[in-house]
């Protein structure tokens, strides 16, 4: 850098120019929660248990998701439903411990558990972070 | 020993094995289905293909089935050749054409040999688009679930059930692609060993029906090595738990005792652990006549302590409680006031057994299987010691084989050929029982008579062994000749004193004649012999003596004493304290009931029929108010003497010389592998952090286990543990029970590090 540039504070003005330029551009900050940011299609958020057309869960409680889960936050207790069909009696995800790696959805042989784009699960009470089968069946908000 | 070359590397292998056995023993992974170390080879599945070369210049080779190829010196082969790999993958794909691919809902999933082998061969994409053949399933009774569509036609079930165990009601039907394995019609399987189909079947055709109710995968089970207490044989088992419930009982390999197989009583007889009759809280009553009410552990203990203090207390032990529990009771009440909780007949038979075992050598089940002649005196083994009956059947099958293959050299592992050769020949197995038994069909000669007549026959055999005579028409002479001609003979008896004495007389006579003979005496319960070794008074004396305060340890007096005697005795007793895990008629009359842990929840030592002390470990921590009996009994004393199991075990070894070696039965609680305890849970154990989240989102600390080197956790040593501490069979790529191959010194041989347990009785007489 030349002595002249240093004396004239060229870099300072260059920086100020950039700031000035953006002052007249459309802002990129989203005013969350009033404005919601678009989510990438492969974003991994809260789980959902997918259903058959008749409203029954697709899950057969094979236990693979619980086995692959690196944070060991999935609990499944299987049962036999009508006609000897296997289904989960208990399907719980302790979402507070989930790392959203998506292994459970990856390993599921029936696409019965998927990761939705819902990410708003903040709470002040940790015990509400245990999502049971009913919660997991619900369609994601937003 | 012959040297074989695998990919040009020389390996020394045993001459009498087939190539598959040898390669698996060397640590190579070859997929297989129909071969089983205990059942031999039939070459039914075509899965274990390898390529064999004529000599070192041959590069083309020839694909052969390794299970049907004998080992010979200089044999050259390759396991990992593109041709054989493709061949094996094609075979699996072919088997999979009709396999329903229902792994997610199959109970075998996670410990399925077919899954392991499919992954091993690399077949991973199904091309078959058409309908699959289907079968109708049968109801095979309360123990075995049948799902015939999953069958891959390896014939193992029939070869075990029909050939090995002698069952008549399961066979193979149909032809070509409609081969069906089952009964001729639905109905409970009749064999006492039907439960082994669960482990023998490489896939999910036969699964454990009681375990099915719990839907637990193998990787989710918390398990610990233990011992079956249903009879005196002391088979090694694995207890598997999930959610505080005993889910299933698996065979735990012990070369000398149960090998690969258990009886159904051992496998399915532990339902009481989850039973409705379990006592889970301490019970006490205010006064005689008041009803039993649940109370706290402290209250129950203080009541019991008050009742015991300053009074003459007598203790009644139990053959189904561990040695330590019986010892703790004996220490609490004093040796003079300790009564063995055995009926009169059991007491006499147990004491006589002990005296005879100290005099004469005995045989393990493996030694029975490999003996050359056997005589059963007075015992219906399929009810008193079923696993021993299975061992005797192997003797009867193996002995004519050994003779036939001398004349016509067929390798012993070549199962089909050997059975062609042997046909209906029977080995030197003789049976003398009060009535027909299922073992009769394997016996060369059978005798039915009253017990004193059987004893008479035994003595006649002993006399005939002593003085061989020319006349051969009498049964006694025939038996005596066979026993004299045998290199090793085994005499099995039990129960009745006169018959046991007669059996001992035969063994003595054979040993006088310079023959190697052993005496096996069955024991009715898991710790009968241990109780006799501990020593105490007969239960009939207690009725005469009576006492103000009586402590009954895991026993039902009504099962041991005549009804009138038991009632009269309990009416004279002022305070009755009972420790038990389930409700009995005795607990119903108790003043204080302390809930005892079952064998699946406690650490203890049991002594089997041959005097082998074996350690059982708790598979899961009992509920808070349930404790091991020795813990309760220790708490009844003025101060705690034994905070951990090792303390009570060591105290017992010091106090009772007969048990000096008992602490060596398994490593102590201080044992660590690379600084770690051995985990009871698999590394894949699921839901650890979520399982109790409905109670508290913070994960609780796992229960401590001060009594054993095992941890109630998935964390710990990943190394192969010492044999007494093996909690599951698993090796990389081997999730099924066949992973056992990786735990044995040689396949079908002893476990690495020697088989667990320690023999406490050494006979005085030497051959």
Interface residues (C-beta under 8 A of the other chain):
Chain A: X60 X61 X62 X63 X64 X66 X67 X69 X71 X72 X73 X74 X75 X76 X77 X78 X79 X86 X92 X93 X94 X96 X97 X109 X110 X126 X127 X129 X130
Chain B: X103 X104 X105 X109 X110 X215 X217 X219 X220 X243 X684 X685 X686 X687 X688 X689 X690 X691 X693 X694 X697
